[in-house]
Amino acid sequence: MPRFAKLPRRPFRLDYLLIALFLIGGAVLYGVDWLAKHPEHDPRAPLTITQKEGWATGQKLAALRDGGEACRAVLSRSGIAFESLEPVGEEQCRRPDRLIPDAGEVPGLSFTPAHADATCAVHAGLAWWLDHRVQPAARELLGSQVVRIVQLGTANCRRVNGSESGRWSEHATGNAIDIAAFELADGRRISVLNDWSSDGPDGAFLKAVRDGACDVFGTTLSPDYNTLHADHFHLDQAQRGFGGFCR
């Protein structure tokens, strides 16, 4: 039987290894420098409200739902002053995380009725949503800017849909807000009840901001969900991992 000739072993080339290590090191340094210049893509970079949207934004927004000091740090880094309130309530309706943001820091982050105390997760989500979704849509579709949110409430010690049994609503802990309308700088009021079905820019605006809330909040419910939401958007920060429930 024929025997195969044994191929000679190539000598180890240290210079090749050094070149490979140099290229890898250069790529790593370039990546680190690039991420430092584009924090919106870096999951380790702290979130700020005005930070551009990037690959890591969804992860950072989902992390807001943990609330606590990490969430408050987002507001502080973003220059948004707020008042922390004492915990209230008991058992399933205990509200340990309550704050009210300074209405003058973010355009539109003021409410009527004015007292809209909710969790940090809700208010940080509202601030990001306003800056990145609501105001751009208002400028593009309505030619104005939102100056105030008309809200129907944040805290309500009840179960989902007011049922006598079943799971507790996120409203029970103030981890939700119901939004009925948006007031504009030019004096107009865009109402969920009156304008959702409009074929004009008012209806387009409401659908755009509903869609824009879906990747910010744990739950986004609109008139498309059921008749109970015919007059408002329900936004809450229930823990759902990445993304959220959106209708």
Secondary structure, DSSP 8 states (H G I E B T S, - for coil): -------------HHHHHHHHHHHHHHHHHHHHHHHH-GGG-TTS---TTS---TTHHHHHHHGGG-HHHHHHHHHHTT--EEEE--B--GGG-B--EEEE-TTTSTT--EESS---B-HHHHHHHHHHIIIIIHHHIIIIISS-EEEEEEEES----BGGG-SSS-B-GGGGT-EEEEEEEEETTS-EEEHHHHTT-SSHHHHHHHHHHHHHTTTSSEEE-TTT-GGGTT-EEEE----SSS-EE-
